[in-house]
Amino acid sequence: MSDSTENNPGDFSGPDAKAQAKASRSWFQKKRFMIPLGIVVVSIAVGTATGGGSDTQDPAPAGSDTASEESAVVEDASSENSSEEQAEEEVQSFPDESVGEENARESASGYLRFSSFSRTGLVDQLLFEGFSQAEAEYGVDAQDADWSDQAAQSADNYLSFSAFSRSGLVDQLLFEGFTEAEADFGVSSTNADWNEQAAASAESYLEFSSFSRQGLIDQLVFEGFSQSEAEFGVSQNGF
């Protein structure tokens, strides 16, 4: 948690792999996770099975087939119009972009759908993909993302995997490329109990090694916890 070394992502290609190009990085550098497709399929199947009801169903009211068909036609027409309007709006929103800019914009959008990024982190990812500096910056800025909100999401993700001190988590977000203000906002938005984080961190250390009380306190202080937070965390683990 205290030190992070940046690893280059693996070599990914193809549209389905774009948004996971950073998956090879250590979890404490980049959190990248997705719900497996199998779970989604099973969930849908279970929902269908439990929501199907009895095999015996009441006869449909007279005229219901006609009404359903008319409703389906209206919905299809509405959906088609919505898709056309969305496509037209997209063309109108980016009328003068080059092919490279368009691809960079779509790639940046894909990454943000799967994970949180700082502006510089996302620009660097697009540069790694081979986009020019201008294309990468264009693609990222076209997202009009709230980078403070991205920092908040990133901070939440880190705390879902490991314990951090406040200063340690700020440092991690700075490593991700967030500004000082963005990182501070992101960490503050978690409303984390840093005493509890110290206790969780102490417990984690004790799972892998033995410590004296003072040695464990010193380790937590090194991680960025205050003296009182470190003493609380150690005391919660039986010392």
Secondary structure by P-SEA (a helix, b strand, c coil): ccbbbbbbbccccccccccccccccccccbbbbbccaaaaaaaaaaaaaaacccccccccccaaaaaaaaaaaaaaaaaaaaaaaaaaaaaaacccccaaaaaaaaaaaaaaacccccaaaaaaaaaaacccaaaaaaaaaaaccaaaaaaaaaaaaaaacccccaaaaaaaaaaacccaaaaaaaaaaaccaaaaaaaaaaaaaaacccccaaaaaaaaaaacccaaaaaaaaaaacc
